[in-house]
């Protein structure tokens, strides 16, 4: 069952990437271009995460998820862009800055790559709020509170669940494709 957690998202990415290459969308604005070009960024995110996943997952011994079904439902709801903006803000301000330590210095390039793509996503999400037709803000306090209560283990949990976050972002942006 554990292997399906990683194979299924990889298969979906491959199918979406193939589908994106097969059909050409004539975008007339930057927001459409951002959504249509996301599969390339997603491949880079997954590639960078592949470099660090084993370390963070092996150190994550907590039994509950940081990103539960409610977060996924919020991503799929009418305020998904607010959810993505808040979650990216959480990773950029809280998780990723603490992810690079003496012990994880060898992962600096991969973590920086993820941070750079997240920064670009956050910028584009804010710039394209009208394109995404956001309706209601998302409250990220439950995730922040859970992360804080986990203390030093929160970092391993948040970094270990990046693949799940990538899936949520992918689902949301795929739903906005033309």
mmCIF file of the C-alpha atoms, coordinates in Angstrom:
data_MODEL
# 
_entry.id   MODEL 
# 
loop_
_atom_site.group_PDB 
_atom_site.id 
_atom_site.type_symbol 
_atom_site.label_atom_id 
_atom_site.label_alt_id 
_atom_site.label_comp_id 
_atom_site.label_asym_id 
_atom_site.label_entity_id 
_atom_site.label_seq_id 
_atom_site.pdbx_PDB_ins_code 
_atom_site.Cartn_x 
_atom_site.Cartn_y 
_atom_site.Cartn_z 
_atom_site.occupancy 
_atom_site.B_iso_or_equiv 
_atom_site.pdbx_formal_charge 
_atom_site.auth_seq_id 
_atom_site.auth_comp_id 
_atom_site.auth_asym_id 
_atom_site.auth_atom_id 
_atom_site.pdbx_PDB_model_num 
ATOM 1   C CA . UNK A 1 1   ? 0.000   0.000  0.000   1.00 0.00 ? 1   UNK A CA 1 
ATOM 2   C CA . UNK A 1 2   ? 2.895   2.349  0.800   1.00 0.00 ? 2   UNK A CA 1 
ATOM 3   C CA . UNK A 1 3   ? 4.218   2.068  -2.749  1.00 0.00 ? 3   UNK A CA 1 
ATOM 4   C CA . UNK A 1 4   ? 0.859   3.195  -4.198  1.00 0.00 ? 4   UNK A CA 1 
ATOM 5   C CA . UNK A 1 5   ? 1.188   6.444  -2.254  1.00 0.00 ? 5   UNK A CA 1 
ATOM 6   C CA . UNK A 1 6   ? 4.104   7.347  -4.506  1.00 0.00 ? 6   UNK A CA 1 
ATOM 7   C CA . UNK A 1 7   ? 3.284   5.505  -7.733  1.00 0.00 ? 7   UNK A CA 1 
ATOM 8   C CA . UNK A 1 8   ? -0.206  6.894  -8.210  1.00 0.00 ? 8   UNK A CA 1 
ATOM 9   C CA . UNK A 1 9   ? 0.840   10.590 -8.026  1.00 0.00 ? 9   UNK A CA 1 
ATOM 10  C CA . UNK A 1 10  ? 3.769   9.885  -10.344 1.00 0.00 ? 10  UNK A CA 1 
ATOM 11  C CA . UNK A 1 11  ? 1.447   8.181  -12.823 1.00 0.00 ? 11  UNK A CA 1 
ATOM 12  C CA . UNK A 1 12  ? -0.986  11.097 -12.664 1.00 0.00 ? 12  UNK A CA 1 
ATOM 13  C CA . UNK A 1 13  ? 1.833   13.566 -13.286 1.00 0.00 ? 13  UNK A CA 1 
ATOM 14  C CA . UNK A 1 14  ? 3.032   11.556 -16.272 1.00 0.00 ? 14  UNK A CA 1 
ATOM 15  C CA . UNK A 1 15  ? -0.473  11.414 -17.727 1.00 0.00 ? 15  UNK A CA 1 
ATOM 16  C CA . UNK A 1 16  ? -1.096  15.122 -17.134 1.00 0.00 ? 16  UNK A CA 1 
ATOM 17  C CA . UNK A 1 17  ? 2.275   16.030 -18.607 1.00 0.00 ? 17  UNK A CA 1 
ATOM 18  C CA . UNK A 1 18  ? 1.597   13.874 -21.653 1.00 0.00 ? 18  UNK A CA 1 
ATOM 19  C CA . UNK A 1 19  ? -1.881  15.388 -21.985 1.00 0.00 ? 19  UNK A CA 1 
ATOM 20  C CA . UNK A 1 20  ? -0.412  18.893 -21.662 1.00 0.00 ? 20  UNK A CA 1 
ATOM 21  C CA . UNK A 1 21  ? 2.046   18.153 -24.431 1.00 0.00 ? 21  UNK A CA 1 
ATOM 22  C CA . UNK A 1 22  ? -0.625  16.694 -26.706 1.00 0.00 ? 22  UNK A CA 1 
ATOM 23  C CA . UNK A 1 23  ? -2.948  19.678 -26.618 1.00 0.00 ? 23  UNK A CA 1 
ATOM 24  C CA . UNK A 1 24  ? -1.932  23.233 -27.215 1.00 0.00 ? 24  UNK A CA 1 
ATOM 25  C CA . UNK A 1 25  ? -3.822  25.992 -25.402 1.00 0.00 ? 25  UNK A CA 1 
ATOM 26  C CA . UNK A 1 26  ? -3.749  29.486 -26.818 1.00 0.00 ? 26  UNK A CA 1 
ATOM 27  C CA . UNK A 1 27  ? -3.380  31.600 -23.675 1.00 0.00 ? 27  UNK A CA 1 
ATOM 28  C CA . UNK A 1 28  ? -4.168  35.269 -23.958 1.00 0.00 ? 28  UNK A CA 1 
ATOM 29  C CA . UNK A 1 29  ? -2.922  36.313 -20.519 1.00 0.00 ? 29  UNK A CA 1 
ATOM 30  C CA . UNK A 1 30  ? -0.187  35.535 -17.989 1.00 0.00 ? 30  UNK A CA 1 
ATOM 31  C CA . UNK A 1 31  ? -2.529  33.726 -15.602 1.00 0.00 ? 31  UNK A CA 1 
ATOM 32  C CA . UNK A 1 32  ? -3.578  31.209 -18.220 1.00 0.00 ? 32  UNK A CA 1 
ATOM 33  C CA . UNK A 1 33  ? 0.087   30.723 -19.162 1.00 0.00 ? 33  UNK A CA 1 
ATOM 34  C CA . UNK A 1 34  ? 0.955   30.197 -15.487 1.00 0.00 ? 34  UNK A CA 1 
ATOM 35  C CA . UNK A 1 35  ? -1.668  27.452 -15.114 1.00 0.00 ? 35  UNK A CA 1 
ATOM 36  C CA . UNK A 1 36  ? -0.829  25.777 -18.417 1.00 0.00 ? 36  UNK A CA 1 
ATOM 37  C CA . UNK A 1 37  ? 2.921   25.738 -17.696 1.00 0.00 ? 37  UNK A CA 1 
ATOM 38  C CA . UNK A 1 38  ? 2.573   24.390 -14.162 1.00 0.00 ? 38  UNK A CA 1 
ATOM 39  C CA . UNK A 1 39  ? 3.277   20.718 -15.074 1.00 0.00 ? 39  UNK A CA 1 
ATOM 40  C CA . UNK A 1 40  ? 6.891   21.706 -15.826 1.00 0.00 ? 40  UNK A CA 1 
ATOM 41  C CA . UNK A 1 41  ? 7.237   23.331 -12.376 1.00 0.00 ? 41  UNK A CA 1 
ATOM 42  C CA . UNK A 1 42  ? 5.569   20.340 -10.772 1.00 0.00 ? 42  UNK A CA 1 
ATOM 43  C CA . UNK A 1 43  ? 8.146   17.990 -12.303 1.00 0.00 ? 43  UNK A CA 1 
ATOM 44  C CA . UNK A 1 44  ? 10.914  20.161 -10.832 1.00 0.00 ? 44  UNK A CA 1 
ATOM 45  C CA . UNK A 1 45  ? 9.192   20.177 -7.412  1.00 0.00 ? 45  UNK A CA 1 
ATOM 46  C CA . UNK A 1 46  ? 8.867   16.402 -7.420  1.00 0.00 ? 46  UNK A CA 1 
ATOM 47  C CA . UNK A 1 47  ? 12.448  15.963 -8.604  1.00 0.00 ? 47  UNK A CA 1 
ATOM 48  C CA . UNK A 1 48  ? 13.785  18.211 -5.830  1.00 0.00 ? 48  UNK A CA 1 
ATOM 49  C CA . UNK A 1 49  ? 11.590  16.500 -3.274  1.00 0.00 ? 49  UNK A CA 1 
ATOM 50  C CA . UNK A 1 50  ? 12.816  13.076 -4.408  1.00 0.00 ? 50  UNK A CA 1 
ATOM 51  C CA . UNK A 1 51  ? 16.289  14.130 -3.219  1.00 0.00 ? 51  UNK A CA 1 
ATOM 52  C CA . UNK A 1 52  ? 15.111  14.818 0.358   1.00 0.00 ? 52  UNK A CA 1 
ATOM 53  C CA . UNK A 1 53  ? 12.025  12.649 0.855   1.00 0.00 ? 53  UNK A CA 1 
ATOM 54  C CA . UNK A 1 54  ? 13.667  9.601  2.438   1.00 0.00 ? 54  UNK A CA 1 
ATOM 55  C CA . UNK A 1 55  ? 15.414  11.689 5.089   1.00 0.00 ? 55  UNK A CA 1 
ATOM 56  C CA . UNK A 1 56  ? 12.309  13.577 6.204   1.00 0.00 ? 56  UNK A CA 1 
ATOM 57  C CA . UNK A 1 57  ? 9.931   10.630 5.982   1.00 0.00 ? 57  UNK A CA 1 
ATOM 58  C CA . UNK A 1 58  ? 12.281  8.399  7.982   1.00 0.00 ? 58  UNK A CA 1 
ATOM 59  C CA . UNK A 1 59  ? 12.373  11.031 10.749  1.00 0.00 ? 59  UNK A CA 1 
ATOM 60  C CA . UNK A 1 60  ? 8.599   11.540 10.758  1.00 0.00 ? 60  UNK A CA 1 
ATOM 61  C CA . UNK A 1 61  ? 7.313   9.189  13.440  1.00 0.00 ? 61  UNK A CA 1 
ATOM 62  C CA . UNK A 1 62  ? 4.031   11.010 14.112  1.00 0.00 ? 62  UNK A CA 1 
ATOM 63  C CA . UNK A 1 63  ? 0.891   9.024  13.344  1.00 0.00 ? 63  UNK A CA 1 
ATOM 64  C CA . UNK A 1 64  ? -1.384  11.842 12.167  1.00 0.00 ? 64  UNK A CA 1 
ATOM 65  C CA . UNK A 1 65  ? -1.266  13.980 9.045   1.00 0.00 ? 65  UNK A CA 1 
ATOM 66  C CA . UNK A 1 66  ? -0.671  17.687 8.937   1.00 0.00 ? 66  UNK A CA 1 
ATOM 67  C CA . UNK A 1 67  ? -2.658  17.893 5.689   1.00 0.00 ? 67  UNK A CA 1 
ATOM 68  C CA . UNK A 1 68  ? -5.910  16.053 6.239   1.00 0.00 ? 68  UNK A CA 1 
ATOM 69  C CA . UNK A 1 69  ? -9.030  15.570 4.115   1.00 0.00 ? 69  UNK A CA 1 
ATOM 70  C CA . UNK A 1 70  ? -10.382 18.982 5.178   1.00 0.00 ? 70  UNK A CA 1 
ATOM 71  C CA . UNK A 1 71  ? -7.392  20.750 3.636   1.00 0.00 ? 71  UNK A CA 1 
ATOM 72  C CA . UNK A 1 72  ? -7.898  18.813 0.388   1.00 0.00 ? 72  UNK A CA 1 
ATOM 73  C CA . UNK A 1 73  ? -11.588 19.769 0.352   1.00 0.00 ? 73  UNK A CA 1 
ATOM 74  C CA . UNK A 1 74  ? -10.628 23.409 0.895   1.00 0.00 ? 74  UNK A CA 1 
ATOM 75  C CA . UNK A 1 75  ? -8.202  23.216 -2.032  1.00 0.00 ? 75  UNK A CA 1 
ATOM 76  C CA . UNK A 1 76  ? -11.022 21.901 -4.207  1.00 0.00 ? 76  UNK A CA 1 
ATOM 77  C CA . UNK A 1 77  ? -13.509 24.500 -2.953  1.00 0.00 ? 77  UNK A CA 1 
ATOM 78  C CA . UNK A 1 78  ? -14.277 27.970 -4.251  1.00 0.00 ? 78  UNK A CA 1 
ATOM 79  C CA . UNK A 1 79  ? -11.440 29.471 -2.186  1.00 0.00 ? 79  UNK A CA 1 
ATOM 80  C CA . UNK A 1 80  ? -8.667  27.136 -3.283  1.00 0.00 ? 80  UNK A CA 1 
ATOM 81  C CA . UNK A 1 81  ? -6.383  30.010 -4.293  1.00 0.00 ? 81  UNK A CA 1 
ATOM 82  C CA . UNK A 1 82  ? -6.547  31.380 -0.728  1.00 0.00 ? 82  UNK A CA 1 
ATOM 83  C CA . UNK A 1 83  ? -5.747  27.926 0.621   1.00 0.00 ? 83  UNK A CA 1 
ATOM 84  C CA . UNK A 1 84  ? -2.756  27.608 -1.679  1.00 0.00 ? 84  UNK A CA 1 
ATOM 85  C CA . UNK A 1 85  ? -1.587  31.129 -0.841  1.00 0.00 ? 85  UNK A CA 1 
ATOM 86  C CA . UNK A 1 86  ? -1.779  30.455 2.916   1.00 0.00 ? 86  UNK A CA 1 
ATOM 87  C CA . UNK A 1 87  ? -0.105  27.046 2.705   1.00 0.00 ? 87  UNK A CA 1 
ATOM 88  C CA . UNK A 1 88  ? 2.704   28.408 0.523   1.00 0.00 ? 88  UNK A CA 1 
ATOM 89  C CA . UNK A 1 89  ? 3.139   31.293 2.966   1.00 0.00 ? 89  UNK A CA 1 
ATOM 90  C CA . UNK A 1 90  ? 3.339   28.763 5.834   1.00 0.00 ? 90  UNK A CA 1 
ATOM 91  C CA . UNK A 1 91  ? 6.052   26.750 4.073   1.00 0.00 ? 91  UNK A CA 1 
ATOM 92  C CA . UNK A 1 92  ? 8.019   29.797 2.954   1.00 0.00 ? 92  UNK A CA 1 
ATOM 93  C CA . UNK A 1 93  ? 7.949   31.552 6.341   1.00 0.00 ? 93  UNK A CA 1 
ATOM 94  C CA . UNK A 1 94  ? 7.905   28.653 8.790   1.00 0.00 ? 94  UNK A CA 1 
ATOM 95  C CA . UNK A 1 95  ? 8.899   25.267 7.401   1.00 0.00 ? 95  UNK A CA 1 
ATOM 96  C CA . UNK A 1 96  ? 11.557  25.761 4.729   1.00 0.00 ? 96  UNK A CA 1 
ATOM 97  C CA . UNK A 1 97  ? 13.698  28.277 6.692   1.00 0.00 ? 97  UNK A CA 1 
ATOM 98  C CA . UNK A 1 98  ? 14.083  25.715 9.486   1.00 0.00 ? 98  UNK A CA 1 
ATOM 99  C CA . UNK A 1 99  ? 14.645  22.766 7.144   1.00 0.00 ? 99  UNK A CA 1 
ATOM 100 C CA . UNK A 1 100 ? 18.293  23.579 6.486   1.00 0.00 ? 100 UNK A CA 1 
ATOM 101 C CA . UNK A 1 101 ? 20.473  22.666 9.457   1.00 0.00 ? 101 UNK A CA 1 
ATOM 102 C CA . UNK A 1 102 ? 24.005  21.345 9.869   1.00 0.00 ? 102 UNK A CA 1 
ATOM 103 C CA . UNK A 1 103 ? 22.610  17.839 9.459   1.00 0.00 ? 103 UNK A CA 1 
ATOM 104 C CA . UNK A 1 104 ? 20.622  18.668 6.304   1.00 0.00 ? 104 UNK A CA 1 
ATOM 105 C CA . UNK A 1 105 ? 23.094  21.013 4.595   1.00 0.00 ? 105 UNK A CA 1 
ATOM 106 C CA . UNK A 1 106 ? 23.502  18.471 1.784   1.00 0.00 ? 106 UNK A CA 1 
ATOM 107 C CA . UNK A 1 107 ? 19.828  19.104 0.889   1.00 0.00 ? 107 UNK A CA 1 
ATOM 108 C CA . UNK A 1 108 ? 20.200  22.883 0.619   1.00 0.00 ? 108 UNK A CA 1 
ATOM 109 C CA . UNK A 1 109 ? 19.956  22.989 -3.182  1.00 0.00 ? 109 UNK A CA 1 
ATOM 110 C CA . UNK A 1 110 ? 16.798  20.856 -3.272  1.00 0.00 ? 110 UNK A CA 1 
ATOM 111 C CA . UNK A 1 111 ? 15.162  22.823 -0.461  1.00 0.00 ? 111 UNK A CA 1 
ATOM 112 C CA . UNK A 1 112 ? 16.121  26.113 -2.148  1.00 0.00 ? 112 UNK A CA 1 
ATOM 113 C CA . UNK A 1 113 ? 14.644  24.857 -5.444  1.00 0.00 ? 113 UNK A CA 1 
ATOM 114 C CA . UNK A 1 114 ? 11.352  24.026 -3.699  1.00 0.00 ? 114 UNK A CA 1 
ATOM 115 C CA . UNK A 1 115 ? 11.373  27.439 -1.977  1.00 0.00 ? 115 UNK A CA 1 
ATOM 116 C CA . UNK A 1 116 ? 12.038  29.274 -5.231  1.00 0.00 ? 116 UNK A CA 1 
ATOM 117 C CA . UNK A 1 117 ? 9.187   27.515 -7.015  1.00 0.00 ? 117 UNK A CA 1 
ATOM 118 C CA . UNK A 1 118 ? 6.897   28.134 -4.025  1.00 0.00 ? 118 UNK A CA 1 
ATOM 119 C CA . UNK A 1 119 ? 7.837   31.844 -4.119  1.00 0.00 ? 119 UNK A CA 1 
ATOM 120 C CA . UNK A 1 120 ? 6.932   31.982 -7.812  1.00 0.00 ? 120 UNK A CA 1 
ATOM 121 C CA . UNK A 1 121 ? 3.663   30.134 -7.217  1.00 0.00 ? 121 UNK A CA 1 
ATOM 122 C CA . UNK A 1 122 ? 2.741   32.478 -4.374  1.00 0.00 ? 122 UNK A CA 1 
ATOM 123 C CA . UNK A 1 123 ? 3.498   35.529 -6.527  1.00 0.00 ? 123 UNK A CA 1 
ATOM 124 C CA . UNK A 1 124 ? 1.429   34.158 -9.423  1.00 0.00 ? 124 UNK A CA 1 
ATOM 125 C CA . UNK A 1 125 ? -1.483  33.127 -7.210  1.00 0.00 ? 125 UNK A CA 1 
ATOM 126 C CA . UNK A 1 126 ? -1.688  36.641 -5.729  1.00 0.00 ? 126 UNK A CA 1 
ATOM 127 C CA . UNK A 1 127 ? -1.366  38.211 -9.177  1.00 0.00 ? 127 UNK A CA 1 
ATOM 128 C CA . UNK A 1 128 ? -4.061  35.941 -10.635 1.00 0.00 ? 128 UNK A CA 1 
ATOM 129 C CA . UNK A 1 129 ? -6.739  36.072 -7.904  1.00 0.00 ? 129 UNK A CA 1 
ATOM 130 C CA . UNK A 1 130 ? -9.336  37.302 -10.387 1.00 0.00 ? 130 UNK A CA 1 
ATOM 131 C CA . UNK A 1 131 ? -8.473  34.453 -12.784 1.00 0.00 ? 131 UNK A CA 1 
ATOM 132 C CA . UNK A 1 132 ? -9.052  31.904 -10.014 1.00 0.00 ? 132 UNK A CA 1 
ATOM 133 C CA . UNK A 1 133 ? -12.261 33.644 -8.856  1.00 0.00 ? 133 UNK A CA 1 
ATOM 134 C CA . UNK A 1 134 ? -11.434 33.283 -5.163  1.00 0.00 ? 134 UNK A CA 1 
ATOM 135 C CA . UNK A 1 135 ? -14.484 33.590 -2.962  1.00 0.00 ? 135 UNK A CA 1 
ATOM 136 C CA . UNK A 1 136 ? -13.493 33.238 0.680   1.00 0.00 ? 136 UNK A CA 1 
ATOM 137 C CA . UNK A 1 137 ? -10.274 33.305 2.703   1.00 0.00 ? 137 UNK A CA 1 
ATOM 138 C CA . UNK A 1 138 ? -8.822  30.126 4.133   1.00 0.00 ? 138 UNK A CA 1 
ATOM 139 C CA . UNK A 1 139 ? -7.927  29.875 7.806   1.00 0.00 ? 139 UNK A CA 1 
ATOM 140 C CA . UNK A 1 140 ? -4.583  28.107 8.198   1.00 0.00 ? 140 UNK A CA 1 
ATOM 141 C CA . UNK A 1 141 ? -4.511  28.363 11.998  1.00 0.00 ? 141 UNK A CA 1 
ATOM 142 C CA . UNK A 1 142 ? -5.285  24.637 12.503  1.00 0.00 ? 142 UNK A CA 1 
ATOM 143 C CA . UNK A 1 143 ? -2.230  23.657 10.456  1.00 0.00 ? 143 UNK A CA 1 
ATOM 144 C CA . UNK A 1 144 ? -0.029  26.226 12.220  1.00 0.00 ? 144 UNK A CA 1 
ATOM 145 C CA . UNK A 1 145 ? -1.267  25.097 15.654  1.00 0.00 ? 145 UNK A CA 1 
ATOM 146 C CA . UNK A 1 146 ? -0.689  21.418 14.857  1.00 0.00 ? 146 UNK A CA 1 
ATOM 147 C CA . UNK A 1 147 ? 2.774   22.228 13.527  1.00 0.00 ? 147 UNK A CA 1 
ATOM 148 C CA . UNK A 1 148 ? 3.647   24.171 16.690  1.00 0.00 ? 148 UNK A CA 1 
ATOM 149 C CA . UNK A 1 149 ? 2.377   21.406 18.967  1.00 0.00 ? 149 UNK A CA 1 
ATOM 150 C CA . UNK A 1 150 ? 4.609   18.907 17.197  1.00 0.00 ? 150 UNK A CA 1 
ATOM 151 C CA . UNK A 1 151 ? 7.641   20.974 18.264  1.00 0.00 ? 151 UNK A CA 1 
ATOM 152 C CA . UNK A 1 152 ? 10.824  19.804 16.468  1.00 0.00 ? 152 UNK A CA 1 
ATOM 153 C CA . UNK A 1 153 ? 8.930   16.860 14.910  1.00 0.00 ? 153 UNK A CA 1 
ATOM 154 C CA . UNK A 1 154 ? 6.714   19.333 13.030  1.00 0.00 ? 154 UNK A CA 1 
ATOM 155 C CA . UNK A 1 155 ? 9.493   20.009 10.565  1.00 0.00 ? 155 UNK A CA 1 
ATOM 156 C CA . UNK A 1 156 ? 9.773   16.321 9.660   1.00 0.00 ? 156 UNK A CA 1 
ATOM 157 C CA . UNK A 1 157 ? 5.995   16.058 9.348   1.00 0.00 ? 157 UNK A CA 1 
ATOM 158 C CA . UNK A 1 158 ? 5.686   19.150 7.127   1.00 0.00 ? 158 UNK A CA 1 
ATOM 159 C CA . UNK A 1 159 ? 8.646   18.213 4.932   1.00 0.00 ? 159 UNK A CA 1 
ATOM 160 C CA . UNK A 1 160 ? 7.514   14.573 4.795   1.00 0.00 ? 160 UNK A CA 1 
ATOM 161 C CA . UNK A 1 161 ? 4.099   15.642 3.507   1.00 0.00 ? 161 UNK A CA 1 
ATOM 162 C CA . UNK A 1 162 ? 5.371   17.837 0.677   1.00 0.00 ? 162 UNK A CA 1 
ATOM 163 C CA . UNK A 1 163 ? 4.351   15.191 -1.862  1.00 0.00 ? 163 UNK A CA 1 
ATOM 164 C CA . UNK A 1 164 ? 0.795   15.374 -0.543  1.00 0.00 ? 164 UNK A CA 1 
ATOM 165 C CA . UNK A 1 165 ? 0.879   19.167 -0.841  1.00 0.00 ? 165 UNK A CA 1 
ATOM 166 C CA . UNK A 1 166 ? 2.176   18.863 -4.411  1.00 0.00 ? 166 UNK A CA 1 
ATOM 167 C CA . UNK A 1 167 ? -0.813  16.629 -5.190  1.00 0.00 ? 167 UNK A CA 1 
ATOM 168 C CA . UNK A 1 168 ? -3.232  19.210 -3.751  1.00 0.00 ? 168 UNK A CA 1 
ATOM 169 C CA . UNK A 1 169 ? -1.637  22.031 -5.744  1.00 0.00 ? 169 UNK A CA 1 
ATOM 170 C CA . UNK A 1 170 ? -1.617  19.885 -8.871  1.00 0.00 ? 170 UNK A CA 1 
ATOM 171 C CA . UNK A 1 171 ? -5.304  18.995 -8.476  1.00 0.00 ? 171 UNK A CA 1 
ATOM 172 C CA . UNK A 1 172 ? -6.240  22.612 -7.918  1.00 0.00 ? 172 UNK A CA 1 
ATOM 173 C CA . UNK A 1 173 ? -4.298  24.004 -10.871 1.00 0.00 ? 173 UNK A CA 1 
ATOM 174 C CA . UNK A 1 174 ? -5.382  21.141 -13.139 1.00 0.00 ? 174 UNK A CA 1 
ATOM 175 C CA . UNK A 1 175 ? -8.996  22.064 -12.372 1.00 0.00 ? 175 UNK A CA 1 
ATOM 176 C CA . UNK A 1 176 ? -8.269  25.570 -13.692 1.00 0.00 ? 176 UNK A CA 1 
ATOM 177 C CA . UNK A 1 177 ? -6.803  24.435 -17.010 1.00 0.00 ? 177 UNK A CA 1 
ATOM 178 C CA . UNK A 1 178 ? -8.685  25.373 -20.141 1.00 0.00 ? 178 UNK A CA 1 
# 
